[in-house]
Amino acid sequence: MGGSGGYGAGFALIVVLFILLVIVGAAWL
């Protein structure tokens, strides 16, 4: 949770998008 670059933010964004993708996929199934 430090501000030493955008790697952490990018990784968190990817994780959130992946979770949303899984939720949408589960909802469609």
C-alpha positions as a Markdown table, in Angstrom:
| # | Residue | x | y | z |
|---|---|---|---|---|
| 1 | Met | 0.0 | 0.0 | 0.0 |
| 2 | Gly | 2.9 | 2.4 | -0.7 |
| 3 | Gly | 3.2 | 4.9 | -3.6 |
| 4 | Ser | 6.5 | 3.5 | -5.0 |
| 5 | Gly | 5.4 | 3.1 | -8.6 |
| 6 | Gly | 2.4 | 1.9 | -10.6 |
| 7 | Tyr | 3.1 | -1.9 | -10.5 |
| 8 | Gly | 1.0 | -2.4 | -7.4 |
| 9 | Ala | -1.9 | -0.4 | -8.8 |
| 10 | Gly | -1.7 | -2.2 | -12.2 |
| 11 | Phe | -1.6 | -5.6 | -10.5 |
| 12 | Ala | -4.6 | -4.7 | -8.3 |
| 13 | Leu | -6.5 | -3.5 | -11.3 |
| 14 | Ile | -5.8 | -6.8 | -13.1 |
| 15 | Val | -7.0 | -8.7 | -10.1 |
| 16 | Val | -10.2 | -6.7 | -9.9 |
| 17 | Leu | -10.9 | -7.1 | -13.6 |
| 18 | Phe | -10.3 | -10.9 | -13.3 |
| 19 | Ile | -12.7 | -11.2 | -10.3 |
| 20 | Leu | -15.3 | -9.2 | -12.2 |
| 21 | Leu | -14.8 | -11.5 | -15.2 |
| 22 | Val | -15.3 | -14.6 | -13.0 |
| 23 | Ile | -18.4 | -13.1 | -11.4 |
| 24 | Val | -19.9 | -12.3 | -14.8 |
| 25 | Gly | -19.0 | -15.7 | -16.2 |
| 26 | Ala | -20.7 | -17.4 | -13.2 |
| 27 | Ala | -23.8 | -15.3 | -13.6 |
| 28 | Trp | -24.0 | -16.2 | -17.3 |
| 29 | Leu | -23.6 | -19.9 | -16.4 |
